[in-house]
Amino acid sequence: MSEKICRIELEGPVARLRIPGGPQLSRRDLLGALRKQLDQLAAKEGVRGVLVCGQGVQFCQVVADGQLTSPDAARLSAFGQEALFALEGLGKPVVAALSGEVSGLGLELALACSFVVADHSARFGFPEISLGRLPAFGGTQRLTRLVGRSVAKQLLFTGELMSAEEALRVRLVNRLYGAAELEQAAMALLQRVCTRSPLALRVGGEVVDAGYDIDLKAACLLERDAFALCFASRDQKEGMGAFLEKREPQFTGD
């Protein structure tokens, strides 16, 4: 079932994780399928990075939740947050390549990726306010940490969609490409990232995430320990050797 909702396509060290834009799915079905596929990707040692891409006009299209009770809503939120923490903590770089409308759960999923690229047709927003509710899967918190409180409140309170160009300006999006080149350019970017040390990528991501909202001195202690850990690895020795020998390094993650 999960393979029909989220499809994995392997291309060398990169896995494409395709999430359909339609037909509409329930949030629980989509999040459950995503979690199963993420567990598979985490276990694949040959996969060094993941490209998340959607199909259809609206990325990650889902049906309304209907009349949930308050306890049911809390359980759904916890279920979804756990799935997106699994995406965020995959330990491998995850790039989202997006076009069209990226809203609701689609935007929450994008925010859990390492970074986002898009084409000029992309629009981003949280329309939940018009339904008398809020994002439920970490969106309010990840968005605020990424773009700041003022912009986050603008998106949350108005329910309006933000253009790709504005999303680039407020750093919600990292790069914009033409529609015809989006997926190819995103794949090339991710493949370049995947030539780096898997160990350094993993601990680097962990240090950035863990240190983002804590005291600077405490965060720098995390950086110190991560730096020292790299020097206990074969990858660091390979990287330095390749630099001195003027050749491309061959990292293994050891």
Protein Blocks (a to p, Z undefined) as FASTA:
>chain_A
ZZmmpccddehjbccddddfbdcddfklmmmmmmmmmmmmmmmmklmbdcdddedjbghi
acdebjadfklmmmmmmmmmmmmmmmmmnopacddddehjdehjlmmmmmmpmbdcddfk
bccddfklmnopacfehpmmmmmmmnojklmmmmmmnopacdfklmmmnomafbdcdfkl
mmmmmmmmmmmmmmpcfklmmmmmmmmmmmmmgcfklmmmmmmmmmmmmmmpfklmmmmm
mmmnopacddehZZ
